[in-house]
């Protein structure tokens, strides 16, 4: 189980949202490259990047900025936000240093697109399941469907998905503690590796996932505020950087 530091990008800055609300924004770095360098310098070998503007627009907005982050850090990244067509997906996947992309809305609405991508790029396409009260949310968390998160996770079996990144939106950016029960229920119900996201407020929260069927934990606000101390987090970072 590894900690994956998050760098969320809005209006070209590194921010955190509170419970997925685009009008509840806290800015941490004017330049997201600075944030990424902080985590790579601390030993992280994988960084979680989210193009929040892209999630709203339905297209890649900050691809040039993401290129700068990869070049500056020399660390592998996973990228989500607005990846809804083959051209956008390929633009990211052809960048050196991109471990995988994360589909959300597109994976839910277009399984043929998902299958085509996983066939062309095996092991490099993850799906983000963002949930509100147990139901899948789309389009930058603005659209809540009538599909249960666990049902959607099961529907992804056999489609070549490399990982599921599961976020309980009500916990995201809140430092209120993670939804361990829901996350582990998803992980125990599928053979796809699951990454937990949302609500981490301390190292104690991270340790709640130890021994569970969880591949990694995305940590955002708690790292920025210092609620998770870098010295404590380091042993959980993936230390092997991209050559």
C-alpha distance (Angstrom), angle and dihedral (degrees) to the residues before:
residue distance angle dihedral
X1 . . .
X2 3.80 . .
X3 3.79 136.6 .
X4 3.81 112.8 -121.6
X5 3.84 112.1 -163.2
X6 3.80 113.8 -138.1
X7 3.79 126.9 -135.1
X8 3.81 110.7 -171.9
X9 3.81 115.8 -168.5
X10 3.79 125.3 -151.4
X11 3.81 125.2 161.0
X12 3.80 87.5 -7.5
X13 3.81 93.3 -59.0
X14 3.80 135.3 105.7
X15 3.79 107.5 -108.2
X16 3.79 144.1 156.4
X17 3.78 124.4 -137.1
X18 3.79 123.4 -146.5
X19 3.82 111.4 -124.9
X20 3.79 90.7 -21.7
X21 3.81 94.2 -62.4
X22 3.79 113.1 146.6
X23 3.80 91.2 -155.3
X24 3.82 92.2 54.2
X25 3.79 99.9 70.7
X26 3.80 131.1 155.8
X27 3.80 116.7 -167.6
X28 3.81 116.4 -144.7
X29 3.81 104.3 167.8
X30 3.79 129.8 18.7
X31 3.79 87.8 -150.1
X32 3.85 115.9 42.3
X33 3.82 89.0 -156.2
X34 3.80 87.4 69.2
X35 3.79 91.1 54.3
X36 3.79 92.6 47.9
X37 3.81 91.0 49.0
X38 3.79 89.5 52.8
X39 3.80 92.0 56.9
X40 3.80 96.1 39.9
X41 3.80 89.0 48.8
X42 3.79 89.2 53.5
X43 3.79 90.4 56.4
X44 3.80 105.2 -92.2
X45 3.79 112.3 151.3
X46 3.81 96.7 -171.9
X47 3.82 127.8 41.7
X48 3.80 125.8 -165.1
X49 3.83 110.4 -137.0
X50 3.80 123.9 -169.0
X51 3.79 123.9 -171.7
X52 3.81 97.9 -153.7
X53 3.79 92.8 179.4
X54 3.79 88.0 51.6
X55 3.80 91.0 52.3
X56 3.79 89.3 56.7
X57 3.80 96.2 41.0
X58 3.80 96.1 43.0
X59 3.81 92.6 -128.2
X60 3.80 139.9 74.1
X61 3.80 108.3 -77.8
X62 3.80 103.2 165.9
X63 3.81 104.3 36.8
X64 3.83 93.0 127.7
X65 3.80 91.1 51.5
X66 3.80 90.2 48.5
X67 3.81 89.3 52.3
X68 3.81 88.4 54.4
X69 3.81 91.2 51.4
X70 3.80 92.5 52.0
X71 3.79 93.1 46.5
X72 3.81 93.7 46.3
X73 3.81 97.4 47.4
X74 3.81 104.3 33.6
X75 3.81 85.5 -145.8
X76 3.79 128.1 127.1
X77 3.80 116.6 -107.3
X78 3.78 138.9 -163.2
X79 3.81 115.3 -146.6
X80 3.79 134.1 -155.9
X81 3.78 137.0 166.7
X82 3.80 128.7 88.8
X83 3.81 98.0 1.6
X84 3.80 99.2 145.7
X85 3.80 106.4 135.7
X86 3.80 138.6 46.7
X87 3.81 94.9 -109.6
X88 3.81 92.7 56.6
X89 3.80 92.7 43.8
X90 3.79 92.3 50.1
X91 3.81 92.9 45.8
X92 3.81 88.5 59.7
X93 3.80 98.6 37.7
X94 3.79 92.1 52.3
X95 3.79 91.4 57.9
X96 3.81 113.5 101.2
X97 3.78 108.5 -117.2
X98 3.80 98.2 33.1
X99 3.80 107.2 123.7
X100 3.79 94.9 -177.6
X101 3.76 144.8 -24.9
X102 3.79 124.5 -124.5
X103 3.79 119.9 -135.5
X104 3.79 121.8 -162.8
X105 3.79 119.5 156.4
X106 3.82 93.4 21.0
X107 3.82 93.4 52.2
X108 3.79 91.0 51.5
X109 3.79 96.9 45.5
X110 3.80 103.2 34.8
X111 3.80 116.8 37.0
X112 3.81 91.6 170.3
X113 3.81 89.0 59.9
X114 3.80 90.1 48.4
X115 3.82 92.1 49.5
X116 3.81 92.2 47.8
X117 3.81 91.1 51.7
X118 3.81 96.0 46.3
X119 3.81 89.6 48.2
X120 3.80 92.6 51.3
X121 3.82 95.8 39.8
X122 3.83 107.1 29.2
X123 3.79 114.3 -164.3
X124 3.80 93.4 10.0
X125 3.81 104.9 86.1
X126 3.81 120.4 81.8
X127 3.79 128.1 178.0
X128 3.78 124.0 -135.4
X129 3.79 114.8 -144.1
X130 3.79 108.2 -163.3
X131 3.78 111.9 -173.9
X132 3.80 137.7 -163.5
X133 3.82 111.9 -165.5
X134 3.79 89.1 -23.6
X135 3.81 97.1 -47.4
X136 3.81 127.3 110.9
X137 3.83 116.1 -103.3
X138 3.81 124.1 -158.9
X139 3.82 142.7 -172.5
X140 3.77 98.2 43.2
X141 3.82 91.1 -34.7
X142 3.80 93.3 -61.6
X143 3.81 98.6 110.7
X144 3.82 118.4 60.4
X145 3.81 114.5 -162.5
X146 3.80 130.2 -157.7
X147 3.83 91.1 -115.7
X148 3.80 117.7 109.6
X149 3.79 114.4 -126.6
X150 3.81 93.7 -125.7
X151 3.82 91.9 50.6
X152 3.80 91.3 52.3
X153 3.83 90.4 48.5
X154 3.81 90.1 53.6
X155 3.81 91.0 48.8
X156 3.82 88.5 59.2
X157 3.81 92.9 61.7
X158 3.78 112.3 115.4
X159 3.80 94.6 14.7
X160 3.81 95.7 104.5
X161 3.82 96.2 -107.2
X162 3.82 110.4 163.7
X163 3.82 96.4 -155.1
X164 3.79 144.8 -12.3
X165 3.80 117.2 -130.2
X166 3.79 104.6 -156.8
X167 3.82 120.4 -161.0
X168 3.78 127.5 -179.8
X169 3.81 97.4 -152.0
X170 3.81 93.9 -156.0
X171 3.82 88.5 63.2
X172 3.81 98.3 40.9
X173 3.81 114.0 114.2
X174 3.80 90.6 -5.1
X175 3.83 102.3 101.5
X176 3.81 85.0 -140.6
X177 3.80 96.5 127.3
X178 3.81 129.3 -90.3
X179 3.79 127.3 -78.9
X180 3.80 93.3 -114.4
X181 3.79 94.3 167.6
X182 3.82 95.5 55.5
X183 3.80 93.8 41.1
X184 3.80 93.9 50.3
X185 3.81 91.6 44.3
X186 3.81 87.7 59.0
X187 3.81 92.1 45.4
X188 3.80 92.7 49.3
X189 3.80 93.0 49.0
X190 3.83 98.9 55.4
X191 3.79 139.0 43.2
X192 3.82 91.4 -134.8
X193 3.83 114.3 104.1
X194 3.82 111.4 -105.9
X195 3.80 128.2 -145.9
X196 3.81 116.9 -160.7
X197 3.80 121.0 -136.3
X198 3.79 137.2 175.7
X199 3.79 137.4 46.8
X200 3.80 102.4 30.9
X201 3.80 106.7 155.4
X202 3.82 104.3 162.7
X203 3.79 146.1 2.3
X204 3.80 86.5 -93.0
X205 3.80 88.4 63.6
X206 3.79 90.6 51.0
X207 3.79 91.7 50.1
X208 3.82 90.2 55.6
X209 3.81 86.4 75.4
X210 3.81 95.5 52.1
X211 3.78 111.8 117.6
X212 3.80 91.3 15.1
X213 3.79 126.5 113.4
X214 3.82 93.4 -95.1
X215 3.82 124.8 128.4
X216 3.80 97.6 -163.2
X217 3.79 147.6 -23.7
X218 3.80 125.6 -122.7
X219 3.80 108.4 -142.1
X220 3.78 120.8 -170.0
X221 3.78 125.5 147.6
X222 3.82 95.8 26.8
X223 3.81 90.4 60.1
X224 3.80 92.1 47.8
X225 3.80 94.0 49.0
X226 3.81 94.2 42.3
X227 3.82 93.2 -118.0
X228 3.80 84.2 125.9
X229 3.79 106.0 47.4
X230 3.80 115.2 -137.9
X231 3.79 92.0 -135.4
X232 3.81 90.2 56.6
X233 3.80 92.7 42.9
X234 3.80 96.5 50.0
X235 3.83 96.5 82.6
X236 3.81 87.6 58.8
X237 3.80 95.7 50.7
X238 3.77 119.4 102.4
X239 3.78 98.6 -113.7
X240 3.80 100.7 -170.3
X241 3.80 105.8 95.2
X242 3.78 128.0 -159.4
X243 3.81 112.5 -85.3
